[in-house]
Amino acid sequence: MSAKHVAPAVSPAAGDITALLIRRQWTHIRVSDRAALWAFPSRDAELYVPHSLRRDTLEWDGVLERIAAPTDENPRDIEKSLEQNNYDVVRYRVNASGETIPLETAATVISSAFGMLRAAATAARKPRATITNYAKTGDAIASAARLGHTEQGSFVFPVLVHVDEPPPTPVNTLDGIDQVTPESNERRVTRTLAQALSAFQKQIVTPDAQPTAKNMLPIIYAGGTRELFSKAATALAEPDIAFLETGFTWAGAEPAAEDLPTAVSIPAEAGHLLRDATRVLTDSKKQPERVFVGPIFRIEYVKDEPLGLITMTVSAMVEGTRKSRVEVPVRATQMKDLHDWMHAGTTVVVHGQLERRPGHYARLRDITAPQPLSATLEGVE
């Protein structure tokens, strides 16, 4: 019996190019251990895509040029379309009074950008006030992020977080089950960063409120940590910076929730609020151990029954669970809202004690009433 053929490992960049070629009606000819051959018959063009292809290399530029040539396109436009489809882009923008800023200032902003993304990648696994140990899975996502070309319009440092092409949306074949494609780990990181900064802006910066243990708690739920706000404060402390704006463009490959922030701006005058928040979170004695945050991706409900079950991709590192997902018993009276929130991609918050079940998703022991993350900010003084 012949040995089973094993498909060669393909880099994220090669996977992105492959998906692009398929969308553009290129034809797959053959594959070897090192590369795949593609053809564009209508223009008599061929292209080898190395399995180990990496962005920002001469090989990458050559592939873009060969894709663009048959249709007389600009290779940079091809690259931009890839970014729009396969990358969440976080744009860190600072003011510019002229055409340059001190190199040391730019280095501080970039270092802060990485520190903020890294903190969000760990907070995305579990809400916490301070980070004792960074999550290895979160660090892997932060380390894989790329710094794109700077853009015109003050000083813009685009950070690119790769988002894989998602699997097909599950087909609902059983009555009483509704589901959508679960959120990817990479989107969970960028979403957490966006929601944490947005919550801090709305809760603290806009009303010029003094950070306290009480009004910082919902910000912790959103993913805010001492480490994240410390890095933002470091960037704003530079004498040449008047504001730090973080813009978010969501990859087209994965649907983005309707209420995700697109830009958060914090002025230098609010730097003391970031520093005060850092001190409050440092002194925080109680971590939100029983809080789970994330979007719903599956609902099970039998008509006329008093209870239903939702499954969430949660921001929680739960031992004994698969891919940080938990099942939550809910009342049927809330079912309409839950369906609406699932299909809108709304981030929800639940509280409860976990029951671990080897081989299955963990489940909350008690019936709970999920609420949108945005609702946790309401009514907090």
Secondary structure, 3 states (H helix, E strand, C coil): CCCCCCCCCCCHHHHHHHHHHHHCCCEEEEECCCEEEEEEHHHCEEEEEECCCCCCCHHHHHHHHHHHHHHCCCHHHHHHHHHHHHEEEEEEEECCCCCCCCHHHHHHHHHHHHHHHHHHHHHCCCCCCCCCCCCHHHHHHHHHCEECCCECCCEEEEEEEECCCCCCCCCCCCCCEEECCCCCHHHHHHHHHHHHHHHHHHHHHCCCCCCCHHHHHHHHHHCCCHHHHHHHHHHHCCCCCCEEEEEEECCCCCCCCCCCCCEEEEEHHHHHHHHHHHHHHHHCCCCCCCEEEEEEEEEEECCCCCEEEEEEECCCCCCCCCCCEEEEEEEHHHHHHHHHHHHHCCEEEEECCEECCCCCCEEECCCECCEEHHHHHCCCC
